[in-house]
Amino acid sequence: MAAPADKLTTTVSTKGQVILPKAIRQRRQWPAGTRLTVEETPDGVLLRPAPLFASTRPDQVYASLRFDGPPKSLDDMAAAVAAEARRRHARD
């Protein structure tokens, strides 16, 4: 990574766009299309790769895991896991 003394300059376009110097994009492994978060700090602006997925809490996704059938016992679940393991190992 560049030493802190290495300073590069860029220009803000009339559309508010900034071109990041190629050397920085390469060191950061930010190819074209990389989504970045922009955070204003007391010292300037901080760019970071955006997370691939929005952060969520379990209660936000619980309904998407709903099962409409009758409840399964622990024995039923263990048997299903064992059956799947046997099926997967039979393919090997």
N, C-alpha and C positions, 0 to 999 in steps of 0.2 A: 504494500500500500504506500501511497505517496507520503513523504514526510510532511509534517504540519507546515513547514516553511514553503512547500511547493504550492503556489497559488495560480489558479487558472481563472480566466475571466470568460464570461458569456454575456449575451445581451438579451433583454426581454423584448419580444416582438410586439407589434401593435395589437396582436391577439392575446398577449400575455403569456406567450409560449417561451420556454427557455430550452436551449439545446445543451444537454450535458456533454462535456468533452468525452471523446471516444475513450481516452485512457481511463477515465473514471468508470464509464459503463463497462469496460472490459474487466477492470479489477473487481468491480462489484458483481459481475456476471449478470448484468441487466440487459438482455436482448431487447430488440424493438417489441413493443407491446407489453412490456413489464408494467404492471400497475403499482403505483407508489402512493403511500400516504404522505400528506404534507402537513407538517406540524410547525406552527410558529413558536419560536423560543426567544428568550431574552437576547440571545446572540445572533439570531437570524432565522433561517428556515431549515428544518430537518426533513430529509427524505428517507423513507424506509419502504422496503417491499411490503405491499398490502397483503394481509392474510388471504389465503385461498378461499376460506369460508368465514362468514360472519360468526362471531362468538355467540354461543347459545347456552341457555341453561336447560337442565333436564326437563323442567316443567314446560318449556317452550316446545319440546319435541315429543313429549310423552304421548299425546293424542295420535301422533303419526305411527306409533307402535301398537296401536290397539289390536286386540285379538278378539274376534267375534264368536269363536267357538266356546265350548265348555272349558272350564279351568283344567289345566294339566297338573298332575301330581308330580312331585320330585322324581318318583320312580318312572313315570311316563317320560319326563324330560331326559333322565339318564339313559333310558332305553333308546330314545330317539338319537341322542348323541352317539351312543355305541353303534347303532345301526348305520349312521352316516359315516362313522370312522371305518367300519367294516367295508362299506360301499367304496369309499375312497381308496382304501388299501387294496381292494380287489382289482382296481384299475392299474396299480403299479406293477 
